């Protein structure tokens, strides 16, 4: 099951206000498997960030930095074959630990 929420506030930049916006945002959500027994319910995660929004000839662009201090969670690892078959590879896969809680992202187009 997936639950996601996003909120963003954009304001004109003090410089180049027609081409540049400053944004503050917060993302919140949870993913969990129903019927997993005790302790497998939703654990809401909230991650804040700030960013810049640019007007470009290709359309809107965004540069964001966000903070995610939560540890990487183990879970099932699946392989989806070209035929569409799904194969369980590991029942308790532990992804590599993040090097930093800060995440930098560049995007083209509107996020939502």
TIDREN-638850 format. One record per residue (C-alpha): residue number from 1; residue in one letter; x negated, y, z. Coordinates in nm, 2 decimals, always signed. Example, Ala and Ser with C-alpha at 12.3 -4.5 7.8 and 13.67 -1.06 7.14 Angstrom:
<tivo><nr>1</nr><rest>a</rest><u>-1.23</u><v>-0.45</v><w>+0.78</w></tivo>
<tivo><nr>2</nr><rest>s</rest><u>-1.37</u><v>-0.11</v><w>+0.71</w></tivo>
end
This chain:
<tivo><nr>1</nr><rest>x</rest><u>+0.00</u><v>+0.00</v><w>+0.00</w></tivo>
<tivo><nr>2</nr><rest>x</rest><u>-0.13</u><v>+0.35</v><w>-0.09</w></tivo>
<tivo><nr>3</nr><rest>x</rest><u>-0.03</u><v>+0.68</v><w>+0.07</w></tivo>
<tivo><nr>4</nr><rest>x</rest><u>-0.20</u><v>+1.01</v><w>-0.06</w></tivo>
<tivo><nr>5</nr><rest>x</rest><u>-0.15</u><v>+1.38</v><w>+0.01</w></tivo>
<tivo><nr>6</nr><rest>x</rest><u>-0.34</u><v>+1.68</v><w>-0.13</w></tivo>
<tivo><nr>7</nr><rest>x</rest><u>-0.32</u><v>+2.05</v><w>-0.05</w></tivo>
<tivo><nr>8</nr><rest>x</rest><u>-0.52</u><v>+2.33</v><w>-0.21</w></tivo>
<tivo><nr>9</nr><rest>x</rest><u>-0.53</u><v>+2.70</v><w>-0.17</w></tivo>
<tivo><nr>10</nr><rest>x</rest><u>-0.68</u><v>+2.91</v><w>-0.46</w></tivo>
<tivo><nr>11</nr><rest>x</rest><u>-0.76</u><v>+3.28</v><w>-0.44</w></tivo>
<tivo><nr>12</nr><rest>x</rest><u>-0.93</u><v>+3.51</v><w>-0.69</w></tivo>
<tivo><nr>13</nr><rest>x</rest><u>-1.30</u><v>+3.55</v><w>-0.64</w></tivo>
<tivo><nr>14</nr><rest>x</rest><u>-1.43</u><v>+3.89</v><w>-0.53</w></tivo>
<tivo><nr>15</nr><rest>x</rest><u>-1.65</u><v>+3.89</v><w>-0.85</w></tivo>
<tivo><nr>16</nr><rest>x</rest><u>-1.53</u><v>+3.79</v><w>-1.20</w></tivo>
<tivo><nr>17</nr><rest>x</rest><u>-1.17</u><v>+3.75</v><w>-1.06</w></tivo>
<tivo><nr>18</nr><rest>x</rest><u>-1.02</u><v>+3.68</v><w>-1.40</w></tivo>
<tivo><nr>19</nr><rest>x</rest><u>-1.26</u><v>+3.39</v><w>-1.47</w></tivo>
<tivo><nr>20</nr><rest>x</rest><u>-1.34</u><v>+3.25</v><w>-1.12</w></tivo>
<tivo><nr>21</nr><rest>x</rest><u>-1.13</u><v>+3.13</v><w>-0.83</w></tivo>
<tivo><nr>22</nr><rest>x</rest><u>-1.23</u><v>+3.01</v><w>-0.49</w></tivo>
<tivo><nr>23</nr><rest>x</rest><u>-1.05</u><v>+2.71</v><w>-0.34</w></tivo>
<tivo><nr>24</nr><rest>x</rest><u>-1.01</u><v>+2.54</v><w>-0.01</w></tivo>
<tivo><nr>25</nr><rest>x</rest><u>-0.85</u><v>+2.19</v><w>+0.00</w></tivo>
<tivo><nr>26</nr><rest>x</rest><u>-0.78</u><v>+1.89</v><w>+0.22</w></tivo>
<tivo><nr>27</nr><rest>x</rest><u>-0.71</u><v>+1.54</v><w>+0.10</w></tivo>
<tivo><nr>28</nr><rest>x</rest><u>-0.54</u><v>+1.28</v><w>+0.33</w></tivo>
<tivo><nr>29</nr><rest>x</rest><u>-0.44</u><v>+0.92</v><w>+0.27</w></tivo>
<tivo><nr>30</nr><rest>x</rest><u>-0.46</u><v>+0.56</v><w>+0.36</w></tivo>
<tivo><nr>31</nr><rest>x</rest><u>-0.47</u><v>+0.22</v><w>+0.19</w></tivo>
<tivo><nr>32</nr><rest>x</rest><u>-0.38</u><v>-0.11</v><w>+0.36</w></tivo>
<tivo><nr>33</nr><rest>x</rest><u>-0.25</u><v>-0.46</v><w>+0.29</w></tivo>
<tivo><nr>34</nr><rest>x</rest><u>+0.09</u><v>-0.53</v><w>+0.42</w></tivo>
<tivo><nr>35</nr><rest>x</rest><u>+0.14</u><v>-0.84</v><w>+0.62</w></tivo>
<tivo><nr>36</nr><rest>x</rest><u>-0.22</u><v>-0.85</v><w>+0.72</w></tivo>
<tivo><nr>37</nr><rest>x</rest><u>-0.15</u><v>-0.91</v><w>+1.09</w></tivo>
<tivo><nr>38</nr><rest>x</rest><u>-0.24</u><v>-0.70</v><w>+1.39</w></tivo>
<tivo><nr>39</nr><rest>x</rest><u>-0.47</u><v>-0.41</v><w>+1.32</w></tivo>
<tivo><nr>40</nr><rest>x</rest><u>-0.43</u><v>-0.41</v><w>+0.95</w></tivo>
<tivo><nr>41</nr><rest>x</rest><u>-0.19</u><v>-0.12</v><w>+0.93</w></tivo>
<tivo><nr>42</nr><rest>x</rest><u>-0.25</u><v>+0.23</v><w>+0.79</w></tivo>
<tivo><nr>43</nr><rest>x</rest><u>-0.55</u><v>+0.44</v><w>+0.92</w></tivo>
<tivo><nr>44</nr><rest>x</rest><u>-0.50</u><v>+0.79</v><w>+0.80</w></tivo>
<tivo><nr>45</nr><rest>x</rest><u>-0.82</u><v>+0.96</v><w>+0.67</w></tivo>
<tivo><nr>46</nr><rest>x</rest><u>-0.85</u><v>+1.33</v><w>+0.62</w></tivo>
<tivo><nr>47</nr><rest>x</rest><u>-1.13</u><v>+1.50</v><w>+0.42</w></tivo>
<tivo><nr>48</nr><rest>x</rest><u>-1.17</u><v>+1.88</v><w>+0.38</w></tivo>
<tivo><nr>49</nr><rest>x</rest><u>-1.36</u><v>+2.07</v><w>+0.11</w></tivo>
<tivo><nr>50</nr><rest>x</rest><u>-1.42</u><v>+2.39</v><w>-0.08</w></tivo>
<tivo><nr>51</nr><rest>x</rest><u>-1.48</u><v>+2.46</v><w>-0.45</w></tivo>
<tivo><nr>52</nr><rest>x</rest><u>-1.49</u><v>+2.70</v><w>-0.74</w></tivo>
<tivo><nr>53</nr><rest>x</rest><u>-1.25</u><v>+2.70</v><w>-1.04</w></tivo>
<tivo><nr>54</nr><rest>x</rest><u>-1.39</u><v>+2.84</v><w>-1.37</w></tivo>
<tivo><nr>55</nr><rest>x</rest><u>-1.21</u><v>+2.93</v><w>-1.69</w></tivo>
<tivo><nr>56</nr><rest>x</rest><u>-1.41</u><v>+2.79</v><w>-1.98</w></tivo>
<tivo><nr>57</nr><rest>x</rest><u>-1.35</u><v>+2.75</v><w>-2.36</w></tivo>
<tivo><nr>58</nr><rest>x</rest><u>-1.28</u><v>+2.38</v><w>-2.30</w></tivo>
<tivo><nr>59</nr><rest>x</rest><u>-1.03</u><v>+2.45</v><w>-2.03</w></tivo>
<tivo><nr>60</nr><rest>x</rest><u>-1.05</u><v>+2.48</v><w>-1.65</w></tivo>
<tivo><nr>61</nr><rest>x</rest><u>-1.35</u><v>+2.34</v><w>-1.48</w></tivo>
<tivo><nr>62</nr><rest>x</rest><u>-1.41</u><v>+2.27</v><w>-1.11</w></tivo>
<tivo><nr>63</nr><rest>x</rest><u>-1.71</u><v>+2.23</v><w>-0.88</w></tivo>
<tivo><nr>64</nr><rest>x</rest><u>-1.62</u><v>+2.09</v><w>-0.54</w></tivo>
<tivo><nr>65</nr><rest>x</rest><u>-1.81</u><v>+1.99</v><w>-0.22</w></tivo>
<tivo><nr>66</nr><rest>x</rest><u>-1.62</u><v>+1.79</v><w>+0.04</w></tivo>
<tivo><nr>67</nr><rest>x</rest><u>-1.70</u><v>+1.62</v><w>+0.37</w></tivo>
<tivo><nr>68</nr><rest>x</rest><u>-1.62</u><v>+1.25</v><w>+0.42</w></tivo>
<tivo><nr>69</nr><rest>x</rest><u>-1.77</u><v>+1.14</v><w>+0.76</w></tivo>
<tivo><nr>70</nr><rest>x</rest><u>-1.58</u><v>+0.81</v><w>+0.76</w></tivo>
<tivo><nr>71</nr><rest>x</rest><u>-1.78</u><v>+0.48</v><w>+0.74</w></tivo>
<tivo><nr>72</nr><rest>x</rest><u>-1.74</u><v>+0.27</v><w>+0.43</w></tivo>
<tivo><nr>73</nr><rest>x</rest><u>-1.49</u><v>-0.01</v><w>+0.50</w></tivo>
<tivo><nr>74</nr><rest>x</rest><u>-1.53</u><v>-0.38</v><w>+0.41</w></tivo>
<tivo><nr>75</nr><rest>x</rest><u>-1.27</u><v>-0.54</v><w>+0.20</w></tivo>
<tivo><nr>76</nr><rest>x</rest><u>-1.19</u><v>-0.80</v><w>-0.07</w></tivo>
<tivo><nr>77</nr><rest>x</rest><u>-1.40</u><v>-0.78</v><w>-0.39</w></tivo>
<tivo><nr>78</nr><rest>x</rest><u>-1.22</u><v>-0.89</v><w>-0.71</w></tivo>
<tivo><nr>79</nr><rest>x</rest><u>-1.34</u><v>-0.93</v><w>-1.07</w></tivo>
<tivo><nr>80</nr><rest>x</rest><u>-1.09</u><v>-0.86</v><w>-1.35</w></tivo>
<tivo><nr>81</nr><rest>x</rest><u>-1.17</u><v>-1.06</v><w>-1.66</w></tivo>
<tivo><nr>82</nr><rest>x</rest><u>-1.11</u><v>-0.94</v><w>-2.01</w></tivo>
<tivo><nr>83</nr><rest>x</rest><u>-0.82</u><v>-1.19</v><w>-2.04</w></tivo>
<tivo><nr>84</nr><rest>x</rest><u>-0.65</u><v>-1.02</v><w>-1.75</w></tivo>
<tivo><nr>85</nr><rest>x</rest><u>-0.72</u><v>-1.29</v><w>-1.49</w></tivo>
<tivo><nr>86</nr><rest>x</rest><u>-0.82</u><v>-1.17</v><w>-1.15</w></tivo>
<tivo><nr>87</nr><rest>x</rest><u>-1.08</u><v>-1.37</v><w>-0.95</w></tivo>
<tivo><nr>88</nr><rest>x</rest><u>-1.16</u><v>-1.32</v><w>-0.58</w></tivo>
<tivo><nr>89</nr><rest>x</rest><u>-1.54</u><v>-1.29</v><w>-0.56</w></tivo>
<tivo><nr>90</nr><rest>x</rest><u>-1.58</u><v>-1.21</v><w>-0.18</w></tivo>
<tivo><nr>91</nr><rest>x</rest><u>-1.32</u><v>-1.20</v><w>+0.09</w></tivo>
<tivo><nr>92</nr><rest>x</rest><u>-1.53</u><v>-0.96</v><w>+0.31</w></tivo>
<tivo><nr>93</nr><rest>x</rest><u>-1.74</u><v>-0.74</v><w>+0.08</w></tivo>
<tivo><nr>94</nr><rest>x</rest><u>-1.94</u><v>-0.46</v><w>+0.25</w></tivo>
<tivo><nr>95</nr><rest>x</rest><u>-2.01</u><v>-0.18</v><w>+0.01</w></tivo>
<tivo><nr>96</nr><rest>x</rest><u>-2.35</u><v>+0.00</v><w>+0.04</w></tivo>
<tivo><nr>97</nr><rest>x</rest><u>-2.36</u><v>+0.27</v><w>+0.31</w></tivo>
<tivo><nr>98</nr><rest>x</rest><u>-2.34</u><v>+0.63</v><w>+0.18</w></tivo>
<tivo><nr>99</nr><rest>x</rest><u>-2.66</u><v>+0.84</v><w>+0.20</w></tivo>
<tivo><nr>100</nr><rest>x</rest><u>-2.47</u><v>+1.15</v><w>+0.30</w></tivo>
<tivo><nr>101</nr><rest>x</rest><u>-2.12</u><v>+1.24</v><w>+0.42</w></tivo>
<tivo><nr>102</nr><rest>x</rest><u>-2.12</u><v>+1.53</v><w>+0.17</w></tivo>
<tivo><nr>103</nr><rest>x</rest><u>-1.97</u><v>+1.46</v><w>-0.18</w></tivo>
<tivo><nr>104</nr><rest>x</rest><u>-2.04</u><v>+1.70</v><w>-0.47</w></tivo>
<tivo><nr>105</nr><rest>x</rest><u>-1.81</u><v>+1.67</v><w>-0.78</w></tivo>
<tivo><nr>106</nr><rest>x</rest><u>-1.78</u><v>+1.84</v><w>-1.11</w></tivo>
<tivo><nr>107</nr><rest>x</rest><u>-1.46</u><v>+1.81</v><w>-1.31</w></tivo>
<tivo><nr>108</nr><rest>x</rest><u>-1.30</u><v>+1.94</v><w>-1.63</w></tivo>
<tivo><nr>109</nr><rest>x</rest><u>-0.92</u><v>+1.99</v><w>-1.63</w></tivo>
<tivo><nr>110</nr><rest>x</rest><u>-0.67</u><v>+2.03</v><w>-1.35</w></tivo>
<tivo><nr>111</nr><rest>x</rest><u>-0.69</u><v>+1.77</v><w>-1.06</w></tivo>
<tivo><nr>112</nr><rest>x</rest><u>-0.31</u><v>+1.77</v><w>-1.04</w></tivo>
end
